[in-house]
């Protein structure tokens, strides 16, 4: 150590498991000096370690994020939990004032080498990522960043107990009951934060790769569908929303994103200044309105719609794959390559009726009971229909390809590969 001890200022927070918990700070340099992760080794006792092996990919992600913005180590916004295995811990904690005995009071703890490591109970990857950023700065000869990171104060939650099983139990409790943000929750936070103009959420999209700009645009379209769509508005579930049988807003975003990208690219190639979000929404709305017109007495009949699965997540994904493909080829291939007379504007449901009605009513398949089904019957739920057979990624691609094949051949278009 660079000196005989490290003095840590602490506030007593709580007593759990007959152990006092304190909050304080250490510099990243100090944590590097005294910190240690108790990693579990196969067939060894917990006294030698109890945590999983590091995930190098996570460490690298945290390293790169911190190195890109060393002024604000946002990955360490939450406290890191440390334990120093000191017997008779209370004897080593000194009150700043003689009356300091209660929670909220101030104390000091002088760490010396003989106490052994400060075991990192929770925060392994965040600390290793931060230390990797520090080492990168030093290796790159970036003294300014290295010094900044080395002296950055890290919020810590500190315990002092030599009972390693109690230490391991604290680790267990943290990871058992501290739930990560759900994918749906993260989706909503990032989309709303980004659209509000908040620079942190904007950077999350631009810098971290959590969501791309196309993801944000697709999410905006999904939100518009939830608010206004004739077909979809009552069939979409938001984060913390209820409703069995509804598709989550995040799942819908992922389904429609390829269609948005296809529309955006087509508009860009033609030099159009039309807003791709608006255009994509109009196309999607027209497409599903056409499906409702085609199957108004069956799949979209309010009295019968529970009998069908077209609006359920897996089958809706298939129909969005079909939509995306047609958006890509309806002019470039159908008109220019195969000399098919243009069907019309894809933002008009009448156009989609002309494209879809005949092939979708005539398509036939075999259901799980080995019975032939045709047209709307293919979308029956359970064993009565056939579309429920296609649930894996490969199977959904296959059935989407077959639907496209049926649509194209019905209009005199024949090719060897469609999707």
Buried (B, 14 or more C-beta within 10 A) or exposed (E): EEEEEBEBEBBBBEEEEEBBBBBBBBBBBBBBBBBEBBBBEEEEEBEEBBBEEBEEEBBEBBBBBBBEEBEEBEBBEEBBBBBBBBEEBEEBBEEEEEEBEEEEBBBBBEBEEEBBBBBBBBBBBBBBBBBBBBBBBBEEEBEEBBBBBBEBEBBBBBBBBBBBEBBBBBBEEBEEEEEEEEEBBBBBBBBBBBBEEEEEBBBBBEEEEEBEEBBBBBBBBBBBBBEEBEBBEEBBBBBEEEEEEBBBBBBBBBBBBBBBBBBBEBBEEEEEEEEBBBBBBBBBBBBBBBBBBBBEEBBBBEEEBEBBBBBBBBBBBBBBBBBBBBBBBBBEBBBEEBEBEEBBEBBBBBBBBBBBBBBBEEBEBEBEEEEEBEBBBBBBBEEBBBBBBBBEEEEBBBBBBBBBBBBBEBBEBEEEEBB
